[in-house]
Amino acid sequence: MRDHVKGGALTEVTFFILLSLYTPRHGYAVMQFIEDETDGRLSLGAGTLYGALNTLQEKGWIRPCDSDGGRKKEYLITPEGKDVAEAELQRLHSLVKTAEKIMEV
């Protein structure tokens, strides 16, 4: 995963995974969330998603959470993950502001 904490941009997929986990979700629900929120523009395969979930868990940005006893593992964003997502949102706001100024929009 090419995501960097210090000054670097998150990939769009990583950002959407973090956003999806503000509410506990299992893998398939994460895939559905991303596809729904991007109007089908982003669609993840299971291998890509579960690889990303493992990486984000290793970084401490998400964690497994207790589910309702079902066999599907649910994940939730951590406070560190929220900090990363909020920093990315600020970076995106800054990017748009700069672009609007240059393009005189």
C-alpha positions in Angstrom: 0.0 0.0 0.0 1.4 3.3 -1.0 -0.3 5.4 1.7 1.8 7.7 3.7 1.0 9.4 7.0 3.3 12.4 6.8 2.2 14.7 4.0 1.4 12.0 1.5 -1.9 11.3 -0.1 -4.0 8.2 0.7 -5.1 6.1 -2.2 -8.8 6.7 -3.0 -9.6 3.1 -2.1 -7.9 3.4 1.3 -9.7 6.7 2.0 -13.1 5.0 1.2 -12.3 2.0 3.3 -11.6 4.2 6.3 -14.8 6.2 5.7 -16.8 3.0 5.5 -15.5 1.8 8.9 -16.8 4.8 10.9 -19.6 2.2 11.3 -18.7 -1.4 12.0 -18.8 -3.4 8.8 -17.7 -6.8 7.5 -15.8 -7.1 4.2 -18.7 -7.5 1.9 -20.5 -4.5 3.5 -17.3 -2.4 2.9 -17.3 -3.4 -0.8 -21.0 -2.5 -1.0 -20.5 0.9 0.8 -17.7 1.9 -1.6 -19.6 0.9 -4.7 -22.7 2.7 -3.5 -20.9 5.9 -2.4 -19.0 6.1 -5.7 -22.0 5.3 -7.9 -20.1 2.2 -9.1 -17.0 4.0 -10.1 -14.9 2.0 -7.6 -15.5 -1.7 -7.3 -13.2 -3.8 -5.2 -12.5 -7.5 -5.5 -12.3 -9.6 -2.4 -8.6 -10.2 -2.7 -7.9 -6.4 -3.0 -10.2 -5.6 -0.1 -8.9 -8.2 2.4 -5.3 -7.4 1.5 -6.1 -3.7 2.3 -7.9 -4.6 5.5 -4.9 -6.6 6.7 -2.5 -3.7 5.9 -4.7 -1.1 7.6 -5.0 -3.3 10.6 -1.2 -3.7 10.7 -0.9 0.1 10.6 -3.3 0.4 13.5 -5.8 2.4 11.5 -8.6 -0.2 11.8 -9.3 -3.0 14.2 -11.6 -6.0 14.4 -14.6 -5.4 16.6 -16.9 -7.7 18.4 -19.8 -8.6 16.1 -23.2 -10.0 17.0 -21.8 -13.5 17.2 -22.0 -14.1 13.5 -19.2 -15.7 11.6 -18.4 -12.5 9.6 -15.5 -10.5 11.0 -16.4 -6.8 11.4 -13.9 -3.9 11.4 -14.0 -0.4 12.9 -11.8 2.6 12.4 -9.4 3.5 15.3 -8.7 6.9 16.6 -5.4 6.9 14.7 -7.3 5.9 11.5 -9.7 8.8 12.1 -6.8 11.2 12.4 -5.4 9.9 9.1 -8.9 10.2 7.4 -9.4 13.7 8.7 -5.9 14.8 7.5 -6.7 13.4 4.1 -10.0 15.4 4.0 -8.1 18.6 4.9 -5.5 17.8 2.1 -8.4 17.3 -0.4 -10.0 20.6 0.7 -6.7 22.4 0.2 -6.2 20.8 -3.2 -9.7 21.9 -4.4 -9.2 25.4 -3.0 -5.9 25.7 -4.9 -7.4 24.3 -8.1 -10.4 26.7 -7.9 -8.1 29.7 -7.4 -5.9 28.7 -10.4 -8.8 27.9 -12.6 -10.7 31.0 -11.4 -13.8 28.9 -10.8 
